[in-house]
Amino acid sequence: MGNIVLMSVCLLAGVILRSMGRVPDNAHLGINGFIIHVSLPAVTLLQIHGIVLHRSLLYPIAMPWIVFATASGVIWAFGRSTRLAPETIGALILTAGLANTSFIGLPMIEAFYGQHNVSTGILIDQLGTYLVLSTLGIAVACWCSRGDASPREMARRIVTFPPLVALVAALLLMPVAYPEWATHVLGRLAATLAPLALLSVGLQLRLGALRDRLSTLSFGVAFKLLLAPLVIAVLYLGVLRADGETIRVTLFEAAMGPQIGAAIVAMQYKLDPQLVTLMVGVGSIMAFVTLPAWWFALSVI
């Protein structure tokens, strides 16, 4: 409940500050820069350090990769058929293809499946969602924002993306115990991610644009909240015959709303910021309705 209240307060604060003219029009740019270069790397360095890998966790790790690949194909086809601009296609792929598996996902897992399943959510978030964002997500952002980005340019942006650099460092440091002060500092910096990201989204949110973007927004939200988890459910439960609580937690994570980190990256690359903010704002609100429905459906399967 606390995370939901914090999310609402930060989002509304951004909207109010902008409407009252209390911050510069481009205030979100500095906030986004801090998130990309400080907050996201801190989250990765902190959470990856305690992960223990084993073969049974391949299903959770694979889920975000499958969802993003599916989103890329479906949304690209939808965008081309409806003649959407490349920036809009990229915005939809990033926001509908990546789920909020940490800030909203972890508390939701604890609430519906218990504290002992939170580690599965952390694994999905770090080796799935954020690794996808740091690699395929950056490639999509480069391609859709410029259209003529060379493979070398894409590779350069991927390998220099701060969260990916932090991931490599975190994996190398896994055998090394962090000193207490380092854990404390990383924890404080990581805690800035969600409040600042939601504040940034609120600063750019224009609900007045809802009517003009309704069809595109509806498609993106429907894909993220309904089609994406359905694809994973059919594949894992129907085709692969996987079962167990870890699988249900994985499917539940697939049903989360749009990822805030992906939205920040999309805005950094100027991928239809108006649609990005609507996807995060509307998609996150709608997720609080659809998630209990998914939990119920998974409990009776």
Summary of the structure (lengths in Angstrom):
residues: 301
radius of gyration: 18.2
end to end distance: 27.1
largest distance: 54.9
contacts: 1065
relative contact order: 0.19
helix: 80%
strand: 1%
